[in-house]
Amino acid sequence: MNSGKLLKTAEVAERLGVDTGTVARYIREGILPATATAGGHYRVSDADLTAFIASAGRAKTEGAIIIALANQKGGVGKTTATANLGVLLWQMNLKVLLVDLDPQGHLTFTLGHDPDTLPLTIYDAMAGEREFDITKVILKTSFGPDLAPNNIVASNSDRELSSKPTWGTRLSNVLKKVRQNYDYILLDSGPSLNSLTVNALYAADYVVIPTQLEMLSVKGLQLLLERIDEARAEANPRLQIAGAVAMMVQQNNAARTMGEALRQALGQRGIRSFNTVVKRSVQFAEAANQRTVVAAISPRSEQTETFRQLLNEILQVVGGNGLDKIEMLDSGRKERGEEA
């Protein structure tokens, strides 16, 4: 993939107006993506530096930090991650909006609403854009976060949105109307790189990539990364990749081998691979079938603890109001008498 020119730390320092030691610290802390040469020297892609600079200029007055959970492969746990991370953020007394961008409406169903009976969805808001009042779409949920739902009507998005000049920025324009009302907005994209997913990349500040430790899944990241580069070049220069997380992992030698392959593939691009690994568990599937969320019904479970750890890692990267409340993520462990 074309990630642009690779820059030396001295060149990065000059662009940022800081010394090389500060650049090295940004890289060590994972704030600025970088790759290492065989000789141990850091290199930063021009695209990643541009996104870093643009993101640094983001004013808090803009409102919520928008995070897209994206992967064109289905069944990698995007909806599971979106729902559990959203509930945990809400449990930290933060204002959260979850946006379902999958025409199958899995997130909508999980959060207790019937996609087939919805009079209005996020797709209606995107189709109407400037004239549409998005607050008419947003629903309350019994789990805490608000929801912008979706259903099968959105499967027409590629055909219907493509005729509109602003088709790629429709979601961004719609969310601007409510961004001040929330601390975080999480976008649950569908299992394809369709117009809805492209809209998510145009609207987001950060991308989190849930992926399975399978050869096809790891190889499939290439196309997603190309789309991210295109989104940066065309409409959203400050879009950053927060990192990738291994989902639905089985504890065996094959998984460990693929885990190393994933880290190497991401490392070549300077992309973070989160330390947290979400193990495969029937509890996630059972919760979804029962239209509920593990973090809500089993706050002391191993599965919820895993998502607390992942959220901690994500917040360290994306910042926002949640950084001031990270200690609340340890409350579950402290209640069990574990070391925080």
VOGU-3710 file (C-alpha; in Angstrom, 3 decimals, decimal comma):
1> mnsgkllkta> 0,000/0,000/0,000  1,067/3,580/-0,495  1,579/5,221/2,885  3,539/8,166/1,505  7,109/9,196/2,097  8,915/7,874/5,173  10,423/10,621/7,295  13,397/10,557/9,658  12,846/11,726/13,239  14,771/14,924/12,493
11> evaerlgvdt> 12,376/15,722/9,651  9,400/14,951/11,897  10,843/17,175/14,630  11,203/20,046/12,167  7,584/19,672/11,008  6,317/19,576/14,604  8,597/22,310/15,910  10,030/20,101/18,671  13,327/18,348/19,300  14,100/14,774/18,231
21> gtvaryireg> 13,911/13,576/21,834  10,272/14,663/22,001  9,526/12,846/18,732  11,145/9,690/20,143  8,978/10,020/23,260  5,823/10,376/21,157  6,798/7,185/19,337  7,642/5,239/22,524  4,351/6,257/24,121  2,457/5,135/21,020
31> ilpatatagg> 1,116/8,615/20,302  2,825/8,786/16,906  2,915/5,643/14,714  6,358/4,679/13,434  8,367/1,794/12,051  11,906/0,778/12,971  14,656/0,129/10,454  17,040/-2,815/10,694  19,475/-0,430/12,343  16,942/0,555/15,000
41> hyrvsdadlt> 16,084/4,013/13,632  12,504/5,266/13,593  10,683/6,230/10,410  7,280/7,957/10,284  5,055/7,962/7,216  4,073/11,365/5,884  0,381/10,335/6,006  0,591/9,399/9,699  2,395/12,640/10,550  -0,192/14,710/8,681
51> afiasagrak> -2,994/12,965/10,592  -1,149/13,489/13,884  -0,748/17,222/13,234  -4,364/17,618/12,137  -5,637/15,720/15,174  -3,495/17,791/17,534  -5,294/20,856/16,269  -8,703/19,457/17,159  -10,410/21,752/19,645  -12,273/20,336/22,627
61> tegaiiiala> -15,134/22,633/21,689  -15,819/20,356/18,712  -17,450/17,894/21,079  -17,301/14,104/21,107  -14,323/12,064/19,999  -15,579/9,826/17,196  -14,176/6,301/16,983  -14,998/3,961/14,101  -14,709/0,222/14,638  -14,008/-1,054/11,160
71> nqkggvgktt> -13,019/-4,198/9,305  -14,474/-5,309/5,988  -14,564/-8,916/7,210  -17,677/-10,032/9,042  -17,729/-12,030/12,258  -14,667/-10,385/13,796  -16,505/-8,951/16,806  -17,080/-5,318/15,786  -20,581/-5,184/17,246  -19,538/-7,013/20,417
81> atanlgvllw> -16,699/-4,541/20,917  -18,856/-1,493/20,149  -21,597/-2,506/22,579  -19,293/-3,441/25,463  -16,974/-0,443/25,091  -19,991/1,854/24,846  -21,580/0,463/28,014  -18,295/0,747/29,921  -17,888/4,381/28,853  -21,428/5,103/30,015
91> qmnlkvllvd> -20,677/3,392/33,346  -17,886/5,957/33,737  -20,583/8,675/33,757  -19,761/9,728/30,207  -22,250/10,640/27,484  -22,102/8,059/24,704  -23,776/7,614/21,327  -23,505/4,296/19,467  -24,148/4,426/15,715  -25,196/1,276/13,851
101> ldpqghltft> -23,864/1,423/10,275  -24,610/-2,205/9,418  -27,811/-2,705/7,377  -28,263/-6,005/9,212  -28,906/-3,967/12,368  -27,033/-6,290/14,745  -26,105/-3,505/17,157  -29,667/-2,199/17,073  -30,997/-5,680/17,887  -28,412/-6,254/20,638
111> lghdpdtlpl> -29,386/-3,015/22,356  -33,032/-4,028/22,556  -34,660/-2,473/19,492  -36,292/-4,287/16,577  -34,647/-3,111/13,319  -37,653/-4,184/11,241  -40,116/-1,908/13,040  -38,054/1,294/13,074  -39,742/4,280/11,435  -36,429/6,157/11,095
121> tiydamager> -32,741/5,188/11,096  -29,312/6,758/10,819  -29,539/6,077/7,092  -32,617/8,306/6,840  -30,627/11,051/8,540  -27,737/10,568/6,094  -30,040/10,569/3,076  -31,741/13,762/4,244  -28,533/15,277/5,644  -28,992/19,046/6,023
131> efditkvilk> -32,781/19,044/6,213  -33,058/16,080/8,577  -33,217/16,371/12,375  -30,996/13,532/13,637  -32,462/13,799/17,129  -35,606/12,171/15,692  -33,507/9,058/15,005  -31,648/8,690/18,295  -33,135/6,158/20,728  -32,587/5,523/24,412
141> tsfgpdlapn> -31,402/2,078/25,505  -31,758/0,238/28,785  -27,968/-0,207/28,874  -27,129/3,498/29,100  -25,694/4,712/25,772  -27,915/6,368/23,200  -28,354/4,583/19,863  -28,648/5,740/16,269  -30,189/2,543/14,849  -30,153/0,969/11,401
151> nivasnsdre> -31,991/-1,635/9,342  -32,046/-3,368/5,969  -33,189/-0,234/4,111  -29,596/1,006/4,365  -28,499/-1,804/2,036  -29,459/0,622/-0,750  -26,794/3,084/0,382  -24,290/2,413/-2,406  -26,879/3,087/-5,094  -28,737/5,955/-3,440
161> lsskptwgtr> -25,886/7,887/-1,852  -23,544/7,695/-4,834  -25,732/10,121/-6,772  -25,284/12,830/-4,136  -22,251/15,152/-4,415  -21,548/14,990/-0,676  -22,155/11,233/-0,372  -18,939/10,520/1,564  -19,389/13,220/4,200  -23,082/12,680/4,896
171> lsnvlkkvrq> -22,498/10,988/8,258  -19,952/13,592/9,321  -22,380/16,404/8,534  -25,212/14,679/10,393  -23,138/13,982/13,513  -21,992/17,601/13,723  -25,525/18,445/14,822  -25,266/16,327/17,991  -21,520/16,067/18,572  -21,642/18,619/21,389
181> nydyilldsg> -24,100/16,402/23,270  -21,652/13,536/23,801  -18,194/12,676/25,079  -17,708/9,726/22,707  -19,440/8,516/19,567  -18,689/4,923/18,497  -19,428/3,849/14,919  -20,146/0,161/14,307  -19,412/-0,354/10,612  -20,726/-3,220/8,528
191> pslnsltvna> -18,807/-6,200/7,091  -17,831/-4,489/3,833  -16,102/-1,398/2,534  -19,357/0,082/1,237  -20,480/3,702/1,251  -21,564/3,484/4,911  -18,097/2,345/5,990  -16,474/5,058/3,875  -18,750/7,583/5,602  -17,538/6,231/8,948
201> lyaadyvvip> -13,904/6,793/7,925  -14,695/10,314/6,746  -16,449/11,127/10,046  -14,104/9,515/12,590  -11,184/10,898/14,523  -9,804/7,405/15,161  -10,196/3,886/13,817  -10,043/0,770/15,980  -9,623/-2,402/13,923  -11,069/-5,580/15,458
211> tqlemlsvkg> -9,590/-8,608/13,696  -9,422/-12,347/14,084  -6,170/-14,276/14,083  -6,808/-15,961/10,762  -4,680/-15,670/7,640  -7,496/-14,248/5,492  -8,459/-11,770/8,199  -4,885/-10,538/8,644  -4,333/-10,270/4,887  -7,638/-8,472/4,510
221> lqllleride> -6,346/-5,586/6,619  -4,410/-4,374/3,580  -7,550/-3,239/1,765  -8,918/-1,512/4,861  -5,646/0,375/5,357  -5,810/1,521/1,740  -9,313/2,873/2,336  -8,079/4,690/5,434  -5,308/6,319/3,398  -7,873/7,329/0,774
231> araeanprlq> -10,139/8,829/3,436  -7,225/10,876/4,760  -6,288/12,126/1,302  -9,820/12,941/0,156  -11,719/14,339/3,130  -10,405/13,532/6,608  -6,678/14,285/6,981  -6,740/13,964/10,766  -8,022/10,377/10,804  -5,689/8,231/12,916
241> iagavammvq> -5,512/4,490/13,488  -5,749/3,975/17,234  -4,764/0,319/16,866  -5,904/-3,197/16,094  -7,269/-5,696/18,610  -7,279/-9,474/18,259  -10,836/-10,750/18,784  -12,389/-14,190/19,281  -8,971/-15,693/20,009  -8,496/-19,363/20,823
251> qnnaartmge> -5,563/-20,340/22,972  -3,528/-22,601/20,717  -0,275/-22,635/18,780  -1,930/-21,539/15,539  -3,404/-18,476/17,260  -0,031/-17,555/18,730  1,598/-17,873/15,298  -1,065/-15,709/13,687  -0,816/-13,225/16,539  2,835/-12,729/15,764
261> alrqalgqrg> 2,022/-12,414/12,045  -0,535/-9,721/12,891  1,942/-7,760/15,006  4,546/-7,939/12,250  2,087/-6,862/9,549  0,902/-3,924/11,611  4,412/-3,070/12,742  5,536/-2,653/9,146  3,039/0,176/8,883  3,720/1,515/12,372
271> irsfntvvkr> 0,273/0,543/13,631  -0,274/-0,380/17,250  -1,437/-3,879/18,134  -3,250/-3,557/21,457  -1,928/-5,801/24,215  -5,444/-6,828/25,210  -6,670/-10,006/23,523  -10,387/-10,817/23,531  -10,807/-14,574/23,874  -13,548/-16,504/22,156
281> svqfaeaanq> -16,464/-17,027/24,552  -19,993/-18,371/24,175  -21,054/-15,703/26,647  -20,791/-13,028/23,936  -23,007/-14,965/21,523  -25,513/-15,809/24,257  -25,702/-12,167/25,330  -26,322/-11,004/21,748  -29,056/-13,611/21,247  -30,690/-12,452/24,472
291> rtvvaaispr> -30,454/-8,832/23,296  -28,123/-7,761/26,044  -24,488/-6,787/26,675  -21,978/-8,733/28,767  -20,551/-5,584/30,384  -24,050/-4,717/31,619  -25,210/-8,107/32,914  -21,861/-9,574/34,063  -19,732/-6,635/35,275  -17,400/-8,942/37,232
301> seqtetfrql> -16,842/-11,503/34,497  -13,532/-12,218/32,793  -15,040/-11,034/29,507  -16,001/-7,637/30,935  -12,593/-7,276/32,537  -10,989/-7,860/29,136  -12,982/-5,007/27,629  -12,062/-2,763/30,574  -8,418/-3,387/29,769  -8,992/-2,706/26,081
311> lneilqvvgg> -10,876/0,513/26,821  -8,022/1,623/29,057  -5,589/1,140/26,170  -7,849/2,941/23,699  -8,375/5,939/25,981  -4,634/6,304/26,465  -4,414/6,809/22,703  -7,512/8,864/21,851  -7,715/10,956/25,028  -10,894/12,845/25,779
321> ngldkiemld> -12,911/13,179/28,961  -12,503/9,484/29,688  -8,828/9,992/30,527  -9,850/11,757/33,730  -11,993/8,783/34,727  -9,745/5,854/33,822  -9,466/4,884/37,487  -13,145/3,970/37,372  -12,252/1,126/35,012  -10,458/-0,553/37,904
331> sgrkergeea> -13,495/-0,511/40,175  -14,575/-3,977/39,105  -11,195/-5,432/40,000  -11,093/-3,629/43,317  -14,511/-4,986/44,224  -13,135/-8,485/43,714  -10,126/-7,711/45,874  -7,717/-7,954/42,960  -4,679/-5,803/42,483  -5,476/-2,842/40,230
//
